[in-house]
Amino acid sequence: MGSGPNAPSIMQTASTRISLFWSRGSGSIAVDMLYEPTTLASVARVIGESLEGDYGIDPGPLFADLNIDTGKFLRPGARAPFTKTDELWRKAIAATNDPWFGFSVGARAKPGDFFVLGHAWMASATLGGALGRLCRYSHVIITQSGDLVLEKHGDSYTLVETYPEDAAKPQKGARDAGFVALLKLCDIVTQDIVRPTSVSLTIASEHASTRYDELFQCPVTYGCEKDIWHFDASDLERPLSGSIPEVAEATDRIAENYIESLDSSTVATAVSRMLVQTLPSGKSDQDTVASRLHRSRSTLQRQLSAEGTSYRDILEATRKALATRYLKEGDRSQAQIAFMIGFADQSNFARAFKRWTGVSPGEYEKAA
């Protein structure tokens, strides 16, 4: 849920996406400038329950201070601004003075806390199917997310969370909540203890602890570029006794419709968010963006066309929005702005900006 010292993460990244749920997640500052990401309101509720039940701290003053509407807590599918949840997370960590607060929050996670995704999880035919749904429907938890993929390699599966080069990684506390929540959900649906065979974490080695060893019950490597969980294929492909195919299909449809309702042009918005993350690196061509959104180029073109737009239109609009924002802030040179929005040089940026606005970047900045 937020991006404080412990961003909320209960499900967001399958561990980290799970992390994004409880935390601030994978978005960049630039993304936050253009969009107001949201999380399920139940995230704030669970943080409050942990404060009160585990630490004897009344969460009421924190909710009031942040103007968080507690009336949404029990309303199915209700959402809260990402920034508020992030700040709540930060204040909660400070109030408890406990660097492992995320473990307490994650331990309170229940399937119902994840709205329709929780029901789809419980009805899945296999644990692999449940994790696949987590990858597909992570936007139910948070509308801003990184790349989470479940892949099979021979007799094993890997759950991989990839962070864009310029994106802020979830805070450790939020990640902790995500780790604990994900494993708890696995235990609930399998009615058994299923653990990874090995785990690689982006968490710095200075945070290595027996608490992680006890949680994962497998070798843990720290300071990695990606979060990677390895599972035996037999554990993920074993049929689950609680599987209800009809419910799984129904909840899939509900989850898809719910995600679409969060934005009238879901695919276009996803492309724009991805561009904000990738433009500074120069890796913002259509093929790369399509791949990072887990689509082929042709599929992406077809979906954008159905929404009445195109990749080129979104690229132009995103560059313009970022450029005008940066110029208004006035703390970056035009050369820096040109680089940050993916132009090879300042002159090309200046010509494009005048085409967009009718004035030069210098004139716009002066007027602002």
C-alpha angles and dihedrals in degrees: 000000000000142000102245124116086302112024114204113262120159099144112350109111103024076260101349095028080049082052094056089058092063094031148040093272138188104331126114129233088251091056090051089053093058101034139034103223118205137205133199109280088228088076092069090045093055091047088053092048090053093049092052101035100038103030106023091238119142106231092196096093091050092051091048093046091054094040091237112171104231089186087079094058097093097032108108112245094003114153138209132201112272092227093058093049090048092053091045089054092051094048092047092054090050092048094052095039085211118133088198095054089118090067090058093049094047092050089061094055116121130182091251090060088071096056114215092354089063092054092047089050093053093048095049119123094224139010087249089057091051092051089048090056090050089056093048099042104036089120087071086071099037130001092217119063148147130234116298118177135174113206134178121224113180108295095354142061129217126206106203129189113194123193121209111246095250098035124112111244120231115269118258096249092053091047089052090055090049094050093050094043094050094050091046090053089049090053092049096051097042095039084218140075111275117173134172118263089227138354133208116197134190088216110117118259090241087074094055108135143165086243089072091045090053092045099049098029090207139079112299125202119196135204095036127154093237138024106246127177118190119205134182109251090228091062094051097041098047111115115252120228093220095055115135109177094193092053092045091053093046094049090048089059092046092049092050092048092046092052091049090051091059089068129012090222105035097168094046090050092048090052092049092049091049091050091053088056097043106036096085091053093053090234097115103113117133095253092053094046092047091050093050089051089052094246136113118247091251093050091050091049091050094049093047091048089053088055091051098251143086139221091255092052091051092046091053094045093048093048091048093049092049094044094051091046093051093046091051090052089054098201099107131068120241089247090056092048091050090054094045093056095045106263120141093220143005096253093059089048092050093052092048092047092052089050090052099045109015092241135078121259089250093053092047093049092049092050091048 
